[in-house]
Amino acid sequence: MTRSIFISGAGRGIGRATAELFLSRGWRVGLFDVDADAVAAAALGRDRAVHGTLDVRDADQWAKALGEFCADGALDVLVNNAGVLASGPFVDLRADVQQRMVDVNVTGVVNGSLAGHPYLTRARGLLLNLCSASALYGQPTLATYGATKAAVKSLTEALDLEWRGSGVRVRSLLPLFVDTEMVTRDGRQASSVAHLGVRLTTDDVAAAAWKVVHERRRFLAGPHRPVGRQTRLMAAAAAVTPDWANRLVVSRLAR
């Protein structure tokens, strides 16, 4: 039986790379994005690829897209991938720019989780949220972006416990900076990018998604999966070092 995965923000970047990987391994893949042309091009000539337009801020669009993709009422994996980034000093970013990050990065994930739950429950599937290492500690020049990802991190933790009884797993991926247009263009004013560099590719994150989907269920394991050596080290350090030390490291990266 062919397994199915639905990916938001699949037109480019991490979403596109994840779609390509799962298609290459025989999955039925839903590629949905606000950019209809991008997902149409990605799905062209692929028998197992289904594409459509999705603005993740719109709950009705989520309901329609999932209803059409999950014709049998079940879904193995839903990837809340769509996200936007704006970087720079907090007071230099317009209110509408900051609101868009909240609407896409937080409301979009909430909408997807709500709409996807009944389909995932039927398949005892996986909800996979794209989080970020920016969620580990608030970073100057990435203040609102990091706050949205911290919200996704918290939501992941809560839903993993809430939905455990229905057999649905909830996980997040926490990469640091990935070589995408979003980071290289929209993240160029983030001071930590200059200090830490961009060391991950979209294929690295797609491979991490594949690994999470196929990992064995471990009752005591937490829901977050750091991606890349840098992030694993940062996550491990953040878990054991005192708050003042984490604050000192982040403040130096912001210079």
DRENMIKOL-620275 format. One record per residue (C-alpha): residue number from 1; residue in one letter; x, y, z. Coordinates in steps of 0.001 Angstrom, whole numbers, padded with zeros to 6 digits. Last residue first. Layout:
BEGIN
  resi  resn       c1       c2       c3
   NUM     A        X        Y        Z
...
END
This chain:
BEGIN
  resi  resn       c1       c2       c3
   255     R   027628   041519   017909
   254     A   024654   039168   018102
   253     L   026760   036046   018506
   252     R   028191   037560   021687
   251     S   024716   038129   023120
   250     V   023734   034540   022314
   249     V   026744   033131   024175
   248     L   026154   035352   027219
   247     R   022453   034476   027393
   246     N   023228   030767   027281
   245     A   025693   031265   030131
   244     W   023208   033282   032187
   243     D   020561   030591   031707
   242     P   022722   027884   033212
   241     T   024129   025167   030933
   240     V   022567   021716   030717
   239     A   019794   021830   028103
   238     A   021218   024760   026169
   237     A   024479   022872   025684
   236     A   022757   019812   024226
   235     A   020626   021949   021930
   234     M   023630   023961   020747
   233     L   025718   020832   020105
   232     R   022899   019163   018175
   231     T   022317   022378   016257
   230     Q   025929   022652   015150
   229     R   026124   018967   014196
   228     G   023119   019066   011905
   227     V   019376   018752   012462
   226     P   018029   018786   016017
   225     R   015081   016391   016477
   224     H   012403   017444   018949
   223     P   009594   015237   020296
   222     G   011270   013855   023427
   221     A   011979   010154   023781
   220     L   010382   008348   026722
   219     F   007892   006265   024733
   218     R   010204   005424   021855
   217     R   008427   004685   018573
   216     R   010911   003470   015991
   215     E   012201   005970   013458
   214     H   010818   005908   009939
   213     V   009172   009325   009736
   212     V   012004   010846   011752
   211     K   014643   009508   009336
   210     W   012808   010780   006273
   209     A   012521   014229   007859
   208     A   016243   014222   008649
   207     A   016967   013363   005015
   206     A   014810   016301   003925
   205     V   016767   018551   006298
   204     D   020115   017533   004829
   203     D   018690   017801   001297
   202     T   017757   021424   001987
   201     T   021405   022074   002692
   200     L   022999   022849   006040
   199     R   026138   024865   006807
   198     V   025030   028484   006574
   197     G   027447   030436   008758
   196     L   027632   030676   012529
   195     H   028919   034228   012973
   194     A   027433   035821   009848
   193     V   024109   034041   010340
   192     S   024072   035123   014006
   191     S   023889   038789   013002
   190     A   020603   038348   011157
   189     Q   020494   041019   008467
   188     R   020971   038489   005646
   187     G   018047   036402   006816
   186     D   015606   037383   004079
   185     R   017929   036707   001139
   184     T   020296   033912   002173
   183     V   017889   032496   004746
   182     M   014615   032503   002801
   181     E   016390   031691  -000446
   180     T   017568   028482   001128
   179     D   020933   027231   002350
   178     V   019788   026220   005824
   177     F   020595   028037   009070
   176     L   020137   025961   012225
   175     P   017860   022968   011901
   174     L   015283   022008   014516
   173     L   012902   019347   013200
   172     S   009698   018802   015143
   171     R   007708   015739   016108
   170     V   004111   014759   016850
   169     R   003142   011075   016886
   168     V  -000512   010119   016446
   167     G  -001610   006935   018205
   166     S  -004877   008358   019496
   165     G  -003687   008208   023103
   164     R  -000490   010069   022234
   163     W  -002453   013002   020876
   162     E  -002269   015239   023933
   161     L   001356   014418   024783
   160     D   002740   015015   021296
   159     L   000323   017929   021012
   158     A   001881   019775   023943
   157     E   005497   019301   022899
   156     T   004803   020279   019299
   155     L   002881   023371   020405
   154     S   005846   024451   022536
   153     K   008303   024098   019653
   152     V   005924   025881   017277
   151     A   005634   028779   019735
   150     A   009424   028902   020034
   149     K   009472   029084   016230
   148     T   007233   032134   016265
   147     A   009375   033763   018950
   146     G   012532   033131   016921
   145     Y   010988   034910   013933
   144     T   009872   037771   016170
   143     A   013310   038374   017649
   142     L   015598   037463   014766
   141     T   017775   040590   014865
   140     P   018594   039767   018535
   139     Q   018182   036056   019261
   138     G   015733   034491   021713
   137     Y   016970   031097   022912
   136     L   016284   027546   021712
   135     A   013611   028558   019176
   134     S   016208   029937   016762
   133     A   017361   026327   016358
   132     S   014325   026065   014141
   131     C   010911   024396   013847
   130     L   009505   022544   010880
   129     N   006579   020591   012315
   128     L   006033   016903   011597
   127     L   002620   015403   012398
   126     L   002904   011631   012150
   125     G   000354   008923   011508
   124     R  -001953   006547   013340
   123     A  -003630   006275   009916
   122     R  -007127   007237   011136
   121     T  -005655   009678   013617
   120     L  -003596   011398   010933
   119     Y  -006712   012125   008885
   118     P  -008648   013413   011906
   117     H  -005702   015594   013043
   116     G  -004834   017250   009745
   115     A  -007214   020194   009906
   114     L  -006253   021107   013451
   113     S  -002531   020639   012903
   112     G  -002583   022560   009640
   111     N  -004455   025481   011157
   110     V  -002141   025637   014176
   109     V   000899   025490   011901
   108     G  -000414   028310   009719
   107     T  -001343   030369   012768
   106     V   002241   030111   014007
   105     N   004651   030531   011106
   104     V   002280   032115   008592
   103     D   000308   034496   010817
   102     V   003151   035265   013214
   101     M   005583   035971   010394
   100     R   002968   038100   008627
    99     Q   002438   040119   011808
    98     Q   006141   040995   011898
    97     V   006035   042316   008349
    96     D   002788   044190   009051
    95     A   004332   045848   012107
    94     R   007285   047144   010129
    93     L   010748   045863   010988
    92     D   013217   048513   012112
    91     V   012132   048351   015757
    90     F   013128   044676   015993
    89     P   016590   045133   014506
    88     G   016962   042987   011400
    87     S   015547   039795   009967
    86     A   012364   038747   008189
    85     L   011481   035101   007761
    84     V   008563   033163   006326
    83     G   007281   029641   006864
    82     A   005550   026723   005195
    81     N   006776   023382   006555
    80     N   003930   021866   008529
    79     V   004574   018334   007295
    78     L   001634   015928   007476
    77     V   002458   012222   007442
    76     D   000441   009002   007076
    75     L  -002886   010499   006008
    74     A  -006316   008844   006120
    73     G  -009833   009733   004986
    72     D  -009773   007691   001787
    71     A  -009779   010813  -000392
    70     C  -006951   012352   001584
    69     F  -005745   014810  -001057
    68     E  -009133   016423  -001716
    67     G  -010150   016743   001932
    66     L  -006650   017888   002828
    65     A  -006735   020747   000325
    64     K  -010303   021812   001158
    63     A  -009820   021822   004929
    62     W  -006520   023677   004642
    61     Q  -008075   026265   002341
    60     D  -010847   026819   004871
    59     A  -008306   027377   007646
    58     D  -006633   030224   005728
    57     R  -003208   031263   007086
    56     V  -001666   028239   005351
    55     D  -002303   029771   001949
    54     L  -002593   026626  -000128
    53     T  -002671   026118  -003885
    52     G  -002512   022585  -005199
    51     H  -000350   019665  -006199
    50     V  -000602   015888  -006258
    49     A   002516   013872  -007035
    48     R   002357   010086  -007383
    47     D   002254   010062  -011177
    46     R   005045   012637  -011552
    45     G   005007   014292  -014993
    44     L   004780   017816  -013597
    43     A   004696   017818  -009791
    42     A   007518   020329  -009278
    41     A   006198   022603  -012029
    40     A   002712   022581  -010517
    39     V   004235   023228  -007104
    38     A   006000   026371  -008339
    37     D   003067   027614  -010415
    36     A   000653   027474  -007462
    35     D   002824   029672  -005235
    34     V   000815   029669  -001979
    33     D   002069   026117  -001642
    32     F   000906   022533  -001655
    31     L   002806   019450  -002802
    30     G   000901   016317  -001795
    29     V   003111   013259  -002124
    28     R   002234   009613  -002779
    27     W   005348   007756  -001664
    26     G   007581   005651  -003892
    25     R   011055   006447  -002677
    24     S   011848   009123  -005251
    23     L   008575   010850  -004355
    22     F   009647   010980  -000708
    21     L   012960   012615  -001580
    20     E   011494   015098  -004050
    19     A   008806   016196  -001584
    18     T   011406   016766   001112
    17     A   013545   018836  -001258
    16     R   010517   020932  -002272
    15     G   009508   021578   001331
    14     I   013062   022445   002359
    13     G   013479   025061  -000339
    12     R   010858   025481  -003044
    11     G   007203   024975  -003903
    10     A   006450   022613  -001035
     9     G   005330   025259   001467
     8     S   002917   022754   002984
     7     I   003720   019070   002636
     6     F   001222   016180   002646
     5     I   002648   012658   002881
     4     S   001064   009404   001749
     3     R   001962   005722   001914
     2     T   001379   003399  -001000
     1     M   000000   000000   000000
END
